[in-house]
Amino acid sequence: MTVRSNVLMVCFCFIVIGYCSPLHAGDNQWIVETTYNEPGMDLFNPAFSPDGHRMAYVRQGHGPDGAEAEGMDEKTLDRHIAENAKREKETRFEEPKVIICSDGFKNGIEVGIGWNPCFSPDGSRLAFVKQVQPLAGMRTTTETMAGNSIELYDLKTKRSKIIAAPKKGALTDPFFSGNGNELFYLISNVLASDEMDSEGIVRVDLGNGSGTTLFAPQLKLKFPITLDNCTEDKGDVYAVLDIPLAANQDTVYQHRYDLVSLTKDSKTKYTWGEIDGLGMDFASLYHVFPNGQLLVYNKGWKKIDLTDGKVLDKPKGALEFKDCSLSPDGKYLIGYDEDGDRETVYVMEVGKIGKTKVLKLSVGDRVHEIEWSPNSNRVAIVITLSDYRDEIVISKRK
């Protein structure tokens, strides 16, 4: 792959809805800042720049499939058909396009074809997964991800270069070290069963381009160890390992979840123990603090000394909603729950009882993704509206 020297300007149809959105701001602690959608487009992977002045996201052309079309009224279906007729004139309409824009979704430019954009700590570069296979006329599946590589875009020079490409499978989920000198990515398998698990992680020195495998895929195992929620703190890389313990012919039914250090001492820092069933969502809930303390959730919050494993504190509170993620500062938890026939996004402060409403969705709308800003004061929430449009909602703490 040669260095890309041109950046395509994208002609957007912006709809900044503000408070005319079907969403409602919750308690006074959080307010809706901006809402945004593009006709005929699916939206994915929102990411804030460190200074909050830019955003990146992925837009992909989408027309209603058979099941969606059957569920639409005639007026909504006609609108989707008209929107797609206009969009299909664009080059690679059905490809996932990585967009960088200024705050408020203004002045957007296309910087590549791919997924999972991530800003460097100084905001000067953007890493993302390059979509290698063309997707024109194809449904996006794990098989179409095979061969995906890692690309790095320089916001100043407006040039891109490939950082790594897989020998097999796909590369996914790039993230930077705290000092921005290193880039990490995951190695994922690609299965015909539409499953895609991360089985390895590599560190790349951005100064000389050399790569070091921190955890190698175990290719000989039918049910290999997989990785989740990989993070870096002061040069050490942590990951949650999902370790299969027992399985039948097709499915693992017993797991062990361990939080391990992959660099400095290669030791297990915490274990959630053995779990029966298909797995657990809260195993990935952990945060490493600068003072060497570890926050985990396991039937309640625990603060642990990373050096000796001693439990230092048991903060109050329990998980009151699903699909949770901790803020970058480790102080807040965000997730959503169903209140009757409507989904609601909540934030709770670790160590305190109760939760704060951020957004209450309209009937039929569904939460798709939630991403924190680096300073933990804003969130980007991707929702799919009842008429099958995607919308990104930016909410901020007052």
N, C-alpha and C positions, 0 to 999 in steps of 0.2 A: 504493500500500500504506500503510495507516494504521499508526500505532505500536501494537504489541501490548502490552496492559496486563496480560494474564493469563498465568500460567505453569501448564501442566497438570502435576499430580503423576502420576507413572507408578507403577503397581503392579507391582513387579518380583517375579520368582521367582528369588532369588539362589541360586547354587550356588557357594560358595567352597570349592574342592576341596583346596587346599593340597597336601600331599605324597601324597594319594591319587590324584592325577592320573596318567594314563598317561605323563606326561613324566618325565624324569629330570634332575636338576641335574647339571651338568658338573663341571669342575674346581673346586677350592675358591675360586677367585677370583669365581665367580658362583653365586648361589643363587636358587631359585624363591621369590619373595615371595608371590604370589597367582595363582590361576587362576580364571577366571570364564566362565560361559556362561549363556545364557537359552534355555529350551526353545522350539523353533519359531522361533528368530530367527537371522538372519545378522548378524554383527558386523563393523564397518568402522572405519577412520580413527581409531584411538586417538590422543589428544593429551594430554600432561602440562601442567599449569599450571606457571609458572616456579618457584613455591615447593614444588611436589611434593605439595601437599595436596589437589588436585582433579585429576580427569580428565574428558575429554570423549570421546565416541565416538558411533557411529551404529549403531542397531539397526533391522532391517527384517524384517518377517514373511516367512517363507519356507516353502513346502511342497515336498516332493520332486516334481520334474518327471518326465516319462516315463522318461528315461534313468536318473535317480537311483533311481526306484522299482523299475526292473527289476534294479538292482544290490543291492537291500536284501533281507535275509531278512524273513520274514513278521512276526516279533516287532518288528524295528526299524521297519518300515513302519507297523505298527499304532500304535506309540508316536508317530511323527510325525503321523499322522492325528489321534490324540487330543489332542496338543499344539496342533495348528492349530485344532481345533474350539473350544478354549478361547480362543485368541488372536484368532480372527476376530471375536469380540464387541467387540474394541477399535475405537475410532474410527481410521480410516485405517490399518488393520492392515498393509497392504502398502507403506505409505509409509516412506521412510527418516527416522527420528526422531533428532534430535540430542539427546544426553543429557549433562548435567553431573552428576557425582557426587563424593562425597568419596573420599579415598584408601581403597582396598579395595573400591571399587564399592558404597559405601553411600549412602543418602539421595539417590537419583537423581531428577532432575526433567527433564522434556522442555522444551526451549527453542525448538524449531522443527522444521520439516520440511526436510531437506537433507543435505548432505555436507561433508566436509573441514573440520571445526572446527579453529580455531586461536586460542589464548589471546594476549592482548596481553602485552607484557613485564611489566606490573605486575599481571597476572592479573585486572584489573577488567572486562574485556570479552572477548567471544568472537565472532569472525567465522566465518561459514560460508557455503557455497553453498546458497541457497534453492531447493528443488525446486519448480518452478512447475507443471508438468503433473501431474495426478493419475496415479498408477500402479496404481490398483485394477484387478486382473485383467489387468495388462499385464506383459510381461517388460521388465526394465530394459535399455534399449539407448541408444546415443548419440542417437537421434532423440527419445527421451523427455526428454533433457537440454536440448533447445532451449528457450530463453527463461529458463534458470536465471539468477538474480541473486545479488548479494552482500548478506547481511544481517548486522547488528551487534547483538549482545545485551549489555545492561548487567547485570552480575551483582548490582549494588546495587539498581537501580531495578526490575529484572526486566521491562524493556521492550526491544523490538526496533525497529529501523528499517532500511529498505532503503537501502544505500549507493550501489548502481549496478544498472542493468538494461540488457540488451543490445538493440541495434536489430535484430540478427540473430545467429544462433549461440547461444553460451552463455558465461557467465562462470564461471571456475573458480579453484581453488587460491589463496585469499587468504592473505596473510602480512603481518605488521606490520614497520615499521621498528624499529630498535633502541631508539629513544626513545619509541615508541608513538604518535607524532604523525601518522604516515602509514600508510595501508593500501594494499597492492598487490594486484592481481588480474590473471589472464590472460584473454585473449579467445580462445575456441576455436571452430573450425568444428564443424558437426554434419553428418555424411555418412550417407547411406542405407546405405553399405557397413559400417556399425558401426565407423567410425574417427572419432577425435576428437583433433585436433592443436591445440596452443596456438600461435597465430600472432601474438599481440600482448600487450602488458603496459601497464597503466595505474596511475598513482600518484594516490591520493586524499588531500588534506589534510583530516584529520578535524576540524580547527578550523573551517574555512569550507566544507567539502564540495566544494571545487573539484577537478577531475580533470585530469591531464596524461598524455597518451599518450606513453610512452617508446619504444615500438616498435609501429608500426601494421601491421595485417595487409595483405598484398599480394594483394588480392582478384583481380587480373587474371591471376595466374600459376596455371597448372594444378597445379604442384608448388611451393607457396610455402615460404619459409623458416619453420621452426618453432623454438620455444624450449623449453629444458629447464633444470631446476635453477636457477631464478632466486633470487638472494639479495640482501640489502642489508647494507652495511657502512659505517658512518659517513657516511651520505648518498649513497653510490654504490651503484648497482644493477648486478649482474652477471648474465649469462645465457649459457648455451651455445646457440649458433645451429647448427641442422642445415641446411646449405645444399645443396640438390640441384644436382648438376653434370651428371648424365646420367641419362636415363630412357627406357624404352620406353613403350608406350601406357598401361600401367597402373601400373608400379612404378619407383621411383627405384633405380638400381643403383650409383650412385656419389655420395658425399657428401663435404662438407668440414665439419669441426666446429671452430668458433671460440668462444673465451671472450671476450666483449666487455663493456666498460663502457658502460652505456646512459645515464649521466647526466653525470658530470664532464667527461670528455674524449672520450667516444664512440669509443674506440679498441679495437682488438683486443689483448687482453692475452696471449693464448696461442692457438696453433692446433695441433690434433691432426693436421692435414693431410688429404689425400684418402684416403677409405676406400671400397673396393669391397664390395658386398654390401648387405644391408638396414640396416646401421648397427652401432653398437657400444655396449655398455652402459657401459663405463668412461669414456666421454667426459664424463659428468656428474660424475666424481669430481674435485672441486677444493675448496679451502678457502682463504679469504682471512684471514690473521692480522692482528691489530691493529698489528703492526710493519711492515706494508706488504709482507709476503712472501706468495707464492702457492704453495700445494701442489697439484700435479697428478699424475695417473698416465698415463704413455704409455710402454709397454714398460719400466716401472720408475718409481719415485717421483722427483719433481724438486721442489726448492724454488727459486722464481724471484723476483727483485726486480721488483715491479710497476711501478716507475718506468722502468727501462731494459730489462727483459726478460732480464737476465743470470741464468744458472743459478748459484745459490749453493751448492747441495748436492744430492746424490743419495742419499737415505736408502735403507737396505737393505730387502729384502723384495719379494715379488711377490704378486699376487692368487692366493689359493688356494681361492676359492669364488666363487659367483655371486650376482647381484642384491645388490651391495654398496652400503653407504652409509656416509659418514664421520660421526663424532660431531660435535656442535656445536662442540667445542673443537679439532677437527681432529687429534686424537691417536690415534683408534681407528677401525677399520673393522669393520663387522659384515655378515655375509651367511650363506648356508647352502649346503650341498653334500649330495650323495647318498652315503651310506656303505652300499654294498650296496643293500638294499631299504628303507632308512630315511634320512630327511633329518635333518641335524644343523646347528644354528645355531652359528657360530663368531665369535669376536672376535679380531682381531690388532692389535697396536700398530704404528703406522706407524714404520718405521725399524728394526724388530726382526724376526728370523726366527722363524717358528712361529706357531701359533694356539692359542687357548683355547676349549675346548668350553663352550658356554652351555646348550644344550638338545639332547638326542637324542630325536627323536620316535619314537613307536611305528610299526609297520608300517602303511602305508596313510594315515597322517596327512600333511598337506601345509602348508608355510608359505605364508601368504597376504599378510601385511604385517609389516614391522618398523619401529618408530619409536623414536627416541632421546628421552630426557628432556633438557630444556635444560641440565642440569648434567653430562650425559654419563655418569651413574652408574647409570642404569636404562634398560631397554628394554621396550617393549610388543610382543609378538609375537602376531599373529593367526594361528591355525592352523585348518584344516578337518580335523576328525577323520574317521576312516574310516567312521563312521556318519552323516556329513554334518552334524554339529553344528559350529558355530564356537565357538572358545574364545580368550579373550585371556589370555596368560601374561605376568605382570610378573616380570622377573628383574632382580636388582640386583648390583652389584659389592660384594664383602665389604670 
